[in-house]
Structure formats: structure tokens, C-alpha cells
Amino acid sequence: MLTIGQVAAHAGVTVRAVRHYHQFGLLAEPERDASGYRRYDAQAVVDLIRIKTLADAGVPLARIDELLHAGPEQFAAAVADIDRSLRRKIRDLENYRRRIAELAAGERLFLPAEVVAILDRLRATGYSEQMVRIERDSWILIAALSPRSVPEWVAVKHAALDDPLFQRLYRTCDEALGWTADDPRLAQLAADIVAWNSLRPEHGPAQPGTVDLMFSHATAASPAWQRLAVLLAAEPRPCRRTGSCGRRWSDRRASASTSTPSGAGRWVGGSTRGG
């Protein structure tokens, strides 16, 4: 007769594993002897070896008892089912490894390559990291909520970044992150933004609410940007080629609440919805 330590050693498992198999109902618990110790026989060693072999092969503990008592056909069917389950787990683990590897790529984990190129361009041009983060988060919202808009908005943003006047305005928006809400320069910035947007054509809509969510996220970054949003909403809109003149941005948003305000793809992470 064997002690629990001896039977564990013969089977190549730990004493803790033996107790675990007892609790799981895989290995019968022998009666205690007069000294209060459990004594195991050779059959316990055989059973432990079979349990360990199945466990080492990846069989879930919940299915080991089924296999221990299965006939040849049932055993083969159960093994095939377990194999399919293991293959699924392997695929999942491989996907996890790929995603973990992509973490090293930073923004590429969350955004398509063409959007990451915009962020890289902003960094290379000297915009602050805070501005780039706001831009990134806005693009994450677009990609998740209005993915069909991304290609057009990317093209529009690159075209805007090619414009020296836009770059000057956008850089001023970047600087304005650190201004106070009562900075007198905000009024002129709002007027300049509206004037610049009025000369550009409108572009495609996003899903309802996408721009509102982007806008609220962006303006939360700075009290000055919140004030700029108020000024933009009150700013009369100059005439553009469409013939729409003099309407305030707040009126225009009310009449087009389910579509993207013009110019949003140009500004994206900036403090204005377009114009």
C-alpha cells in the first residue's frame, strides 16, 4: 500500500494534483487506515497515469472521466471533438499573439494605415503631441462609427494639409489649446476658420452623431477650444458657391443634424466642425 506522496511520485504528478483529482471526482479516494492516513494501491497508480496522460494531451478535466469510461467508438468521437476545440483555441491564441505584436505598432492597432500616415505627417510637421492625440482619437471614432467616410475624409485632410493657409490655421488651433477661454485672439481665429471653410466644397456625410461625438471629445481638451466652439456657432457664415449665405453655424447644424457638417474631414481633430 502506498501513501499519497508515493502514489503521486509513481504517476509523475504532485500531491496537490492528486487531491485536485479527488475533488474533481476523477480519482476515487481510498478509505483511511487506523492511523488516519489514506493508502493507495496499484490501481490508483494506473488511474493516475491515465488521467495525467489525458490531461497532458490537452483533454479538459471535465471530459477526462468521459474518456476513461468510453468504448473505442465513443473514445474516438470524443477525441475528435476535443481536437476541434483545441484547434479553435490555437487559432484564438494565434490571433491574440498577432494583436499583442501589433501593440508595438501603436496607432496601427486602432487605425487603418492611411489614417496613421496623417498622424505621422502631423508629427513630422511639428504639431504638438496633444494635438496629434486629439486627431487620433477623432479618427478612431470615425473609423468605428462611420468607416465608409474614412477614405474620402483622408483625401480631404491631405488636401487641406497641402494648403499653407490651412496649416497656419490648424497650427493656431494647436497653440490655442493652451490659451485661456477669454483670450481675445479666439474671435479672430473663429472668423478666419469660417472664412477658410466657406471657400471649400462640402464633402460626404458620416453616420448620424459621429461628428457630434468627435466635436464634444475635441472641445473637451481645452477651455479655449470650448470658447472657440461657441464663437464658431455664433459666427455668420459667408456666401459660398452653393448660394447659402449669412446663416449662423448653429442654424446650419440644426437643419443638418443627421449629416456631417461641411469641412469636418478637414478639421477632424481640430476645434471646428467645418463651415
Secondary structure, DSSP 8 states (H G I E B T S, - for coil): -B-HHHHHHHHT--HHHHHHHHHHTSS----B-TTS-B-B-HHHHHHHHHHHHHHHTT--HHHHHHHHT--HHHHHHHHHHHHHHHHHHHHHHHHHHHHHHHHTTGGGGTS-HHHHHHHHHHHHHT--HHHHHHHHHHHHHHHHH-GGGHHHHHHHHHHHHT-HHHHHHHHHHHHHTTS-TT-THHHHHHHHHHHHHHTS------STTHHHHHHHHHHTT-HHHHHHHHHHHHSB----TT---S-BHHHHHHHTTTS--TTHHHHTTSS----
